[in-house]
Amino acid sequence: HPTEIRTSIFPSSAVELNTTSALANYATEAVMMNAEANRIMPNVQEYFPGIKGDLTKVTWAHAVNNKELFKKALADKLMMLEADVVLGNKIGSTEEIPIMAHPPSTTSELSLEDFLSNAITANSCGVKLDFKSIEVLEPSLKILQNHKDNLTFPVWLNADILSGPVNSTAQPVDADKFLSMCAQDFPLATLSPGWKVRYGAPNITSGRYEPEHITSMKEALARNNITQPVTFPVQAILAAQSIDTLPDLLNMSRINDTTLTIWLSEVEAINITQLKKLIDIVGKNRVYLDLPESIMDQLSSSTPRVAPTTSMGLVIGLVLVAAASYFF
């Protein structure tokens, strides 16, 4: 019976309509979920569209470990705020909690809770949290988890997890614990795993990131099944001597978003030519420059700074342009 066969193969119009409606609803929900995911902890390029994908234009504030420095960073319209997290006491309290301080200090007027609340209220900058011990990580992740839905800006989780050049003897943060805990609790955050380095006059004035440093880092990430965005913080003077090894860090089969963050804590002699060459090899869309102003000045011909523009700022700007064209 041909009619029966046709009926069994092709559903009725009502069923087709219900199926189409269900698929449409599913697609709408998927789009909404994706939009919500993008709203939480967006990457730097998304949050600051004004840089047009050039990560060398991102501006930095360092050791934002007290209220005054936090206010100054906001007033200066800096894009990324780096701060140190240790276990200690907030001034006036004996409770041991995650606070914003650099070792050996164990007291602060600013707790991690305070720091995040201020960042959420400001909603104009990203944050880089530098964890100084594995002990402070777990309570810090719990605090971050409590604020998760309001973290609508870039969030970086940083720690020195491996021994690096030049034969560093400082104890790094436990690599496997840091990577696994961060990945489990914050798969949308950007991880910033680095090396403990030993460098500086008068004794150590040369060095580089050797192939074994690169291999150890890649193995640690693979071992912990890391797939989220990763930026590798590398010391500028050492990085300038490592243009043959560092680019290999960015070739991670399971990680789509990998970048370098080239940093220098104070002005020292540096091979600017080699540093520029490294930036050119990697590409400005994959290199952050967290460097002293004098070093940036030497690179400024190819890395002009821009004022920060957040995603919301861009939307407002487009609305104003549209309004102007309508009325005038």
DABELFEN-V881938 format. One record per residue. N is the residue number from 0. RES is the residue in one letter. PHI is phi in whole degrees, 0 to 359 (NA if undefined). Layout:
n=N res=RES phi=PHI
n=N res=RES phi=PHI
//
This chain:
n=0 res=H phi=NA
n=1 res=P phi=303
n=2 res=T phi=297
n=3 res=E phi=297
n=4 res=I phi=296
n=5 res=R phi=298
n=6 res=T phi=292
n=7 res=S phi=288
n=8 res=I phi=276
n=9 res=F phi=253
n=10 res=P phi=292
n=11 res=S phi=293
n=12 res=S phi=299
n=13 res=A phi=295
n=14 res=V phi=294
n=15 res=E phi=301
n=16 res=L phi=297
n=17 res=N phi=296
n=18 res=T phi=296
n=19 res=T phi=299
n=20 res=S phi=296
n=21 res=A phi=296
n=22 res=L phi=296
n=23 res=A phi=296
n=24 res=N phi=296
n=25 res=Y phi=297
n=26 res=A phi=296
n=27 res=T phi=296
n=28 res=E phi=297
n=29 res=A phi=296
n=30 res=V phi=296
n=31 res=M phi=295
n=32 res=M phi=295
n=33 res=N phi=293
n=34 res=A phi=296
n=35 res=E phi=294
n=36 res=A phi=297
n=37 res=N phi=290
n=38 res=R phi=288
n=39 res=I phi=273
n=40 res=M phi=49
n=41 res=P phi=294
n=42 res=N phi=281
n=43 res=V phi=297
n=44 res=Q phi=298
n=45 res=E phi=289
n=46 res=Y phi=283
n=47 res=F phi=239
n=48 res=P phi=297
n=49 res=G phi=296
n=50 res=I phi=280
n=51 res=K phi=53
n=52 res=G phi=81
n=53 res=D phi=270
n=54 res=L phi=290
n=55 res=T phi=290
n=56 res=K phi=272
n=57 res=V phi=292
n=58 res=T phi=255
n=59 res=W phi=229
n=60 res=A phi=240
n=61 res=H phi=246
n=62 res=A phi=47
n=63 res=V phi=280
n=64 res=N phi=253
n=65 res=N phi=214
n=66 res=K phi=296
n=67 res=E phi=297
n=68 res=L phi=293
n=69 res=F phi=296
n=70 res=K phi=298
n=71 res=K phi=295
n=72 res=A phi=298
n=73 res=L phi=292
n=74 res=A phi=296
n=75 res=D phi=279
n=76 res=K phi=56
n=77 res=L phi=284
n=78 res=M phi=275
n=79 res=M phi=241
n=80 res=L phi=252
n=81 res=E phi=265
n=82 res=A phi=214
n=83 res=D phi=261
n=84 res=V phi=241
n=85 res=V phi=225
n=86 res=L phi=278
n=87 res=G phi=185
n=88 res=N phi=241
n=89 res=K phi=287
n=90 res=I phi=307
n=91 res=G phi=92
n=92 res=S phi=227
n=93 res=T phi=255
n=94 res=E phi=287
n=95 res=E phi=273
n=96 res=I phi=218
n=97 res=P phi=293
n=98 res=I phi=234
n=99 res=M phi=264
n=100 res=A phi=195
n=101 res=H phi=254
n=102 res=P phi=306
n=103 res=P phi=270
n=104 res=S phi=296
n=105 res=T phi=231
n=106 res=T phi=228
n=107 res=S phi=199
n=108 res=E phi=276
n=109 res=L phi=236
n=110 res=S phi=273
n=111 res=L phi=299
n=112 res=E phi=302
n=113 res=D phi=298
n=114 res=F phi=301
n=115 res=L phi=294
n=116 res=S phi=299
n=117 res=N phi=295
n=118 res=A phi=294
n=119 res=I phi=294
n=120 res=T phi=296
n=121 res=A phi=292
n=122 res=N phi=46
n=123 res=S phi=225
n=124 res=C phi=210
n=125 res=G phi=266
n=126 res=V phi=231
n=127 res=K phi=240
n=128 res=L phi=262
n=129 res=D phi=260
n=130 res=F phi=276
n=131 res=K phi=270
n=132 res=S phi=205
n=133 res=I phi=287
n=134 res=E phi=294
n=135 res=V phi=277
n=136 res=L phi=293
n=137 res=E phi=300
n=138 res=P phi=296
n=139 res=S phi=291
n=140 res=L phi=296
n=141 res=K phi=295
n=142 res=I phi=294
n=143 res=L phi=300
n=144 res=Q phi=299
n=145 res=N phi=296
n=146 res=H phi=254
n=147 res=K phi=308
n=148 res=D phi=293
n=149 res=N phi=257
n=150 res=L phi=274
n=151 res=T phi=265
n=152 res=F phi=218
n=153 res=P phi=299
n=154 res=V phi=233
n=155 res=W phi=250
n=156 res=L phi=247
n=157 res=N phi=244
n=158 res=A phi=197
n=159 res=D phi=275
n=160 res=I phi=253
n=161 res=L phi=225
n=162 res=S phi=283
n=163 res=G phi=235
n=164 res=P phi=288
n=165 res=V phi=259
n=166 res=N phi=53
n=167 res=S phi=299
n=168 res=T phi=251
n=169 res=A phi=292
n=170 res=Q phi=284
n=171 res=P phi=280
n=172 res=V phi=290
n=173 res=D phi=303
n=174 res=A phi=296
n=175 res=D phi=293
n=176 res=K phi=294
n=177 res=F phi=298
n=178 res=L phi=295
n=179 res=S phi=292
n=180 res=M phi=292
n=181 res=C phi=294
n=182 res=A phi=295
n=183 res=Q phi=290
n=184 res=D phi=271
n=185 res=F phi=222
n=186 res=P phi=291
n=187 res=L phi=266
n=188 res=A phi=286
n=189 res=T phi=271
n=190 res=L phi=274
n=191 res=S phi=230
n=192 res=P phi=273
n=193 res=G phi=232
n=194 res=W phi=245
n=195 res=K phi=287
n=196 res=V phi=240
n=197 res=R phi=233
n=198 res=Y phi=204
n=199 res=G phi=145
n=200 res=A phi=292
n=201 res=P phi=267
n=202 res=N phi=274
n=203 res=I phi=239
n=204 res=T phi=235
n=205 res=S phi=209
n=206 res=G phi=164
n=207 res=R phi=199
n=208 res=Y phi=276
n=209 res=E phi=280
n=210 res=P phi=307
n=211 res=E phi=293
n=212 res=H phi=294
n=213 res=I phi=293
n=214 res=T phi=299
n=215 res=S phi=299
n=216 res=M phi=293
n=217 res=K phi=297
n=218 res=E phi=294
n=219 res=A phi=296
n=220 res=L phi=293
n=221 res=A phi=294
n=222 res=R phi=299
n=223 res=N phi=257
n=224 res=N phi=54
n=225 res=I phi=284
n=226 res=T phi=233
n=227 res=Q phi=280
n=228 res=P phi=302
n=229 res=V phi=225
n=230 res=T phi=241
n=231 res=F phi=258
n=232 res=P phi=283
n=233 res=V phi=230
n=234 res=Q phi=291
n=235 res=A phi=300
n=236 res=I phi=295
n=237 res=L phi=291
n=238 res=A phi=296
n=239 res=A phi=297
n=240 res=Q phi=262
n=241 res=S phi=231
n=242 res=I phi=290
n=243 res=D phi=268
n=244 res=T phi=244
n=245 res=L phi=297
n=246 res=P phi=303
n=247 res=D phi=294
n=248 res=L phi=300
n=249 res=L phi=276
n=250 res=N phi=260
n=251 res=M phi=243
n=252 res=S phi=298
n=253 res=R phi=261
n=254 res=I phi=240
n=255 res=N phi=278
n=256 res=D phi=246
n=257 res=T phi=235
n=258 res=T phi=219
n=259 res=L phi=253
n=260 res=T phi=241
n=261 res=I phi=272
n=262 res=W phi=235
n=263 res=L phi=206
n=264 res=S phi=280
n=265 res=E phi=211
n=266 res=V phi=291
n=267 res=E phi=220
n=268 res=A phi=297
n=269 res=I phi=217
n=270 res=N phi=278
n=271 res=I phi=297
n=272 res=T phi=300
n=273 res=Q phi=292
n=274 res=L phi=296
n=275 res=K phi=299
n=276 res=K phi=297
n=277 res=L phi=298
n=278 res=I phi=300
n=279 res=D phi=295
n=280 res=I phi=295
n=281 res=V phi=283
n=282 res=G phi=102
n=283 res=K phi=295
n=284 res=N phi=280
n=285 res=R phi=225
n=286 res=V phi=225
n=287 res=Y phi=266
n=288 res=L phi=241
n=289 res=D phi=254
n=290 res=L phi=232
n=291 res=P phi=302
n=292 res=E phi=301
n=293 res=S phi=295
n=294 res=I phi=289
n=295 res=M phi=298
n=296 res=D phi=299
n=297 res=Q phi=288
n=298 res=L phi=259
n=299 res=S phi=296
n=300 res=S phi=298
n=301 res=S phi=244
n=302 res=T phi=224
n=303 res=P phi=296
n=304 res=R phi=275
n=305 res=V phi=227
n=306 res=A phi=287
n=307 res=P phi=292
n=308 res=T phi=229
n=309 res=T phi=280
n=310 res=S phi=302
n=311 res=M phi=296
n=312 res=G phi=298
n=313 res=L phi=293
n=314 res=V phi=298
n=315 res=I phi=300
n=316 res=G phi=299
n=317 res=L phi=294
n=318 res=V phi=297
n=319 res=L phi=296
n=320 res=V phi=297
n=321 res=A phi=297
n=322 res=A phi=296
n=323 res=A phi=297
n=324 res=S phi=293
n=325 res=Y phi=286
n=326 res=F phi=276
n=327 res=F phi=242
//
